Each structure stands twice: as structure tokens, then as C-alpha cells.
Amino acid sequence: MKKITLFSDGSALGNPGPGGYGVILRYADKEKEIVGSEIHTTNNRMELLGVIEGLRALSEKCEIDVISDSSYVVKGINEWLVNWIKRDFKKVKNPDLWREYIEVSQGHKINAIWVRGHDGHEENERCDKLARDEAEKVKASL
């Protein structure tokens, strides 16, 4: 099983407002950047959508370290998801995206790791810039 590192960050201007996500997928010495945006969204949705789109870009099942500054995403993946599924996502925010995460994560071995945002972590800073740039593009187009 290939070992992949997925760095991800999300941004929403206004929260809710125009939003974007930035992802870096790393395998050995190769990297791929993925970006996207939505017109009206929240920071948490963009944080999670970045992870989903990063996973969707993989062509085979992998062992993945998801690196994020979002406690919501990291704790959701590592701690909360099992109970959310048991409760059928009652009183859970963004159940549509969590269901999508479950679908795209099937077969992967995923470990989510939290890093402090805006603290000099190189890849997190790059993802943050990618996400903000996407959100700014959407804002400018409105």
C-alpha cells in the first residue's frame, strides 16, 4: 500500500461566505496541488471538502496521513465519526460531506494529524494560501 501525505486547508470569507480549499498530495518526491471553491459556504465545509477532494484524486487505495489545522476535521475523522454514523448523523453539521468522506475513504487507511495553523508549518501555509486565493477569486467574481 502506498504511503501518501495529504495536506489540506479551507477558508471562508465571512464564514459563511465565498470559500476555497487547497490540498497538497505527496507521494515520495512527487506532489500534486488541488484547489476548489464555492460561492457561499463555511470554513468547516471547505476544510472537509479539501480532504474529500484530495482522497477523490487518488487512483488506488493508500495509507494516508491527513495533515490539517482543523480540529473539526481531525477529531471528526479520528474520534467522532463512529458515533455520528451510529446516530445516523443526527445533530451533526455537514452530514452530506461526512457521508461523502465515508464513501471516498473506503479501503484507505487514514490517520488524521492536527497541526497548529498560521504557525510556520510549510505545507499548511501553502494550503492556506491556496484556499484563501480560491476564496478571493470567488469573491471577486460576485
Secondary structure by P-SEA (a helix, b strand, c coil): cbbbbbbbbbbbcccccccbbbbbbbcccbbbbbbcccccccaaaaaaaaaaaaaaacccccbbbbbcccaaaaaaacccaaaaaaaccccccaaaaaaaaaaaacccbbbbbbccccccaaaaaaaaaaaaaaaaaaaaac
